[in-house]
Amino acid sequence: MLKVFSLTVSQVMMMFTLMLIGFFLRKKRIGGSDMGKALSALEVNVFLPAVCFQTFSAHFTAKTVAENAPFLFAGATVAAGMLLLAVPLSCLFAEKGYRRNLYRYSFLIPNIGYMGYPLVENVFGETALFRMMIFALPFNLVIYTYGMYLLNPDREWSLKKIVNPIMISIAAGMVFGLCGLRLPAFLESAANAAKNCMSPAAMILTGVVLGGVPLKPIFTEGRAYAAAAIRGLALPGVVLGAMLLLSVDREIILVSVATVAMPFGLNSVVFPEAFGGDSTTGARLCFISNLVSLLTIPAVFALLGRL
């Protein structure tokens, strides 16, 4: 448990450091008033598409889909279950409107990429990481379809909104993965470079957003702590209990519970900022959720280690 706690603290402190940089830039008015919109535009149109394409092209192959079909099925099942739970939970935390959509997204989508992947790889190994990526494919599809719809204040379906850089990159990644295609070396390097910018830019953007709101409400909003506890303990507990009752394979349980135990995702800041919605609520939730995860993730991972 000490190792898990140390890794969690290291990852969260790295995130908080980048958030602090963004916070400082906003407070000192470095980069101008439109820096947040510029960062979010880069995220949605460049960095996120690079992440999606590289992930799908590397892991969405006929062999991996066939060999890891149980993990893919489990991911789809858990994502559907999280949606069913997120609907009533969001009603408890917000009135009708955009804030409720934000809570619904937050309960539905955990922070898989920025927290889940590095923690699972360091604690449980590369095999568990690869299985987690397969498990997370349905979540990725939900994020860039229904998730983007929830976090867009216009909430209008149209072909133009669906055919966006992120969905195009997912489709292209699937085709490349299934067909065994590769990008030219220089494009591969460019895609990897853009992919590596995704996480730092999202964290800096969160800090930029937080820099525009008073500090006191960030730490004193009780519902944010309650929501973070549900995200970090209650939802993983529900998944663990259901899978134990159904006698699901241990490896599937490990990946499923570890994924759901992650804190709120940073896209609740990135997407609203890009679409002109309320990004401050998402920033507060992300900050508190990552803070609470210092306690919840070690507890959940220690339990998984005993399975």
C-alpha positions in Angstrom: 0.0 0.0 0.0 2.9 2.3 0.7 4.1 1.9 -2.9 0.6 2.7 -4.3 0.4 5.8 -2.0 3.8 7.0 -3.1 3.0 6.6 -6.8 -0.4 8.3 -6.4 1.1 11.2 -4.5 3.8 11.6 -7.2 1.3 11.7 -10.0 -1.1 14.0 -8.3 1.7 16.4 -7.2 2.9 16.5 -10.8 -0.7 17.5 -11.9 -1.0 20.1 -9.2 2.3 21.6 -10.2 1.1 22.1 -13.7 -2.2 23.4 -12.4 -0.3 25.9 -10.3 1.6 27.1 -13.3 -1.6 27.8 -15.1 -3.0 29.5 -12.0 0.0 31.7 -11.8 -0.2 32.7 -15.5 -3.8 33.7 -15.1 -3.3 35.7 -11.9 -0.3 37.5 -13.5 -2.2 38.0 -16.7 0.6 36.3 -18.7 -0.5 35.1 -22.1 -3.6 37.4 -22.4 -7.2 36.9 -21.6 -7.8 34.4 -24.4 -5.1 31.9 -23.3 -7.7 29.5 -21.9 -9.6 29.4 -25.2 -6.4 29.0 -27.2 -5.3 26.0 -25.0 -8.7 24.4 -25.2 -8.7 24.9 -29.0 -5.3 23.1 -29.2 -6.6 20.3 -27.0 -9.8 19.6 -29.0 -8.3 20.1 -32.4 -4.7 18.8 -32.1 -3.7 17.1 -28.9 -6.8 15.0 -28.2 -7.1 13.8 -31.8 -3.4 12.7 -31.6 -4.1 10.7 -28.4 -7.2 9.1 -30.0 -5.4 8.1 -33.2 -2.3 6.8 -31.5 -4.2 4.7 -29.0 -6.6 3.2 -31.5 -4.0 2.6 -34.2 -1.7 0.8 -31.8 -4.3 -1.3 -29.9 -7.4 -1.7 -32.1 -6.2 -4.7 -34.1 -8.0 -7.9 -35.1 -5.7 -10.0 -32.9 -6.0 -7.8 -29.8 -9.8 -7.4 -30.2 -10.1 -11.2 -30.5 -7.8 -12.1 -27.6 -9.1 -9.4 -25.3 -12.8 -9.5 -26.2 -13.8 -10.2 -22.6 -12.1 -6.9 -21.5 -13.7 -5.0 -24.4 -17.1 -6.5 -23.4 -16.5 -5.7 -19.8 -15.6 -2.1 -20.7 -18.8 -1.6 -22.7 -20.9 -3.2 -19.8 -19.3 -1.0 -17.1 -19.6 2.1 -19.2 -23.3 1.4 -19.7 -23.6 0.8 -15.9 -21.9 4.0 -15.1 -24.3 5.9 -17.3 -27.3 4.4 -15.5 -25.8 5.4 -12.2 -24.6 8.9 -13.4 -28.1 10.0 -14.3 -29.7 9.8 -10.8 -26.4 10.9 -9.1 -26.2 14.0 -11.2 -29.8 14.9 -10.2 -28.7 14.9 -6.5 -25.9 17.4 -7.1 -27.4 19.9 -9.5 -30.6 21.4 -10.7 -31.6 20.9 -14.3 -29.3 22.5 -16.8 -25.7 22.6 -17.7 -24.3 21.9 -14.2 -26.3 18.7 -14.1 -24.8 17.6 -17.4 -21.3 18.4 -16.0 -21.9 16.2 -13.0 -23.4 13.5 -15.2 -20.2 13.5 -17.3 -18.0 13.5 -14.2 -19.7 10.5 -12.7 -19.7 8.7 -16.1 -16.1 9.3 -17.1 -13.1 8.7 -14.8 -9.6 10.1 -15.4 -8.3 7.1 -17.3 -5.5 8.6 -19.4 -3.8 11.0 -17.1 -4.0 9.0 -13.8 -5.2 5.5 -14.7 -2.7 4.4 -17.2 0.5 5.5 -15.4 -0.7 4.2 -12.0 -1.9 0.8 -13.3 1.4 0.3 -15.3 3.5 1.1 -12.2 1.5 -0.9 -9.7 0.2 -3.9 -11.7 2.5 -4.1 -14.8 2.4 -3.6 -18.6 0.0 -6.5 -19.1 -2.6 -4.9 -16.9 -2.0 -1.5 -18.7 -2.6 -3.0 -22.1 -5.8 -4.7 -20.9 -6.9 -1.4 -19.4 -6.5 0.3 -22.7 -8.7 -2.4 -24.4 -11.2 -2.0 -21.5 -11.2 1.8 -22.0 -12.0 1.8 -25.7 -15.8 2.0 -25.1 -15.2 4.8 -22.6 -13.2 6.7 -25.3 -16.1 6.3 -27.7 -18.5 7.7 -25.1 -16.2 10.6 -24.3 -16.0 11.9 -27.8 -19.7 11.4 -28.7 -22.2 11.5 -25.8 -19.6 13.2 -23.5 -19.0 16.1 -26.0 -22.7 16.4 -26.4 -23.2 16.7 -22.6 -20.5 19.4 -22.2 -21.6 21.5 -25.2 -24.0 24.2 -24.0 -25.6 24.3 -27.5 -26.5 20.6 -27.2 -27.4 20.3 -30.9 -26.9 17.2 -32.9 -25.6 17.7 -36.5 -23.4 16.0 -38.9 -20.9 18.8 -38.6 -20.7 18.3 -34.8 -20.3 14.6 -35.0 -17.7 14.6 -37.8 -15.1 16.5 -35.8 -11.3 16.1 -35.5 -11.6 13.7 -32.6 -14.2 11.3 -34.2 -12.2 11.4 -37.5 -9.0 10.5 -35.6 -10.8 7.6 -33.8 -12.1 6.2 -37.1 -8.8 6.6 -38.8 -7.0 4.9 -35.8 -9.4 2.0 -36.1 -8.7 1.6 -39.8 -5.0 1.9 -39.3 -5.1 -0.6 -36.4 -7.2 -3.2 -38.2 -5.3 -2.9 -41.5 -1.8 -2.8 -39.8 -1.0 0.5 -41.4 1.7 2.9 -40.1 2.2 6.6 -40.6 5.4 7.8 -42.2 8.2 8.2 -39.6 8.0 12.0 -39.5 4.2 12.0 -39.0 4.5 9.3 -36.3 6.9 11.5 -34.4 4.7 14.5 -34.8 1.6 12.6 -33.6 3.6 11.3 -30.6 4.8 14.8 -29.7 1.2 16.1 -29.9 0.0 13.2 -27.8 2.5 13.9 -25.1 1.2 17.5 -24.9 -2.3 16.5 -24.1 -2.0 15.9 -20.4 0.3 18.9 -19.5 -1.8 21.3 -21.5 -5.1 20.0 -19.9 -3.6 20.5 -16.4 -2.3 24.0 -17.2 -5.7 24.8 -18.6 -7.4 23.7 -15.4 -5.1 26.1 -13.5 -5.9 28.9 -15.9 -9.6 28.4 -15.3 -9.1 28.2 -11.5 -7.1 31.4 -11.6 -10.2 33.2 -12.7 -12.3 32.3 -9.6 -12.0 33.0 -5.9 -10.0 30.4 -4.0 -12.2 30.0 -0.9 -15.2 28.3 -2.8 -12.8 25.7 -4.2 -12.0 24.3 -0.8 -15.3 25.0 1.0 -17.8 23.5 -1.5 -19.1 20.4 0.4 -20.8 18.8 -2.5 -17.5 18.6 -4.4 -16.0 16.5 -1.6 -19.1 14.3 -1.5 -19.0 13.8 -5.3 -15.3 13.0 -5.2 -15.9 10.4 -2.5 -18.7 8.8 -4.6 -16.3 8.8 -7.6 -13.4 7.3 -5.7 -15.1 4.8 -3.3 -18.8 4.2 -3.9 -18.7 3.6 -7.7 -15.7 1.2 -7.5 -17.4 -0.6 -4.6 -20.5 -1.1 -6.7 -18.5 -2.5 -9.6 -16.4 -4.7 -7.3 -19.5 -6.1 -5.6 -21.4 -6.8 -8.8 -18.5 -8.6 -10.4 -17.8 -10.7 -7.3 -21.4 -11.8 -7.2 -21.2 -12.7 -10.9 -17.9 -14.6 -10.3 -16.1 -12.5 -13.0 -12.4 -13.3 -13.8 -10.0 -11.7 -11.3 -8.1 -9.8 -14.1 -11.3 -8.3 -15.4 -12.2 -7.2 -11.9 -8.8 -5.6 -11.4 -8.9 -3.6 -14.6 -12.6 -2.6 -14.1 -12.4 -1.4 -10.5 -9.0 0.3 -11.1 -10.5 2.3 -14.0 -13.7 3.3 -12.2 -11.6 4.4 -9.1 -9.9 7.2 -10.9 -10.8 10.8 -10.1 -12.9 13.1 -12.3 -11.5 13.6 -15.8 -10.0 16.8 -17.1 -12.2 16.9 -20.1 -14.9 18.5 -17.9 -12.6 21.6 -18.1 -11.3 21.2 -21.7 -14.6 20.7 -23.5 -16.6 23.5 -21.7 -13.8 25.9 -22.2 -13.7 25.0 -25.9 -17.5 25.3 -26.3 -17.9 28.5 -24.3 -19.6 26.8 -21.3 -19.0 26.8 -17.6 -15.5 25.5 -17.0 -15.1 26.7 -13.4 -17.3 24.0 -11.9 -15.4 21.3 -13.8 -12.1 22.8 -12.6 -13.2 22.8 -9.0 -14.5 19.2 -9.2 -11.2 18.0 -10.8 -9.1 19.8 -8.2 -11.0 18.4 -5.2 -11.4 14.9 -6.8 -7.6 14.6 -7.4 -7.0 15.8 -3.9 -9.4 13.2 -2.4 -7.8 10.5 -4.6 -4.7 10.6 -2.5 -6.6 8.6 0.0 -9.1 6.7 -2.1 -6.8 5.2 -4.8 -4.4 3.6 -2.4 -7.3 2.1 -0.4 -8.9 0.7 -3.6 -5.6 -0.6 -5.1 -4.6 -2.2 -1.8 -8.0 -4.1 -1.8 -7.4 -5.2 -5.4 -4.0 -6.5 -4.5 -5.7 -8.9 -2.0 -8.0 -10.5 -4.6 
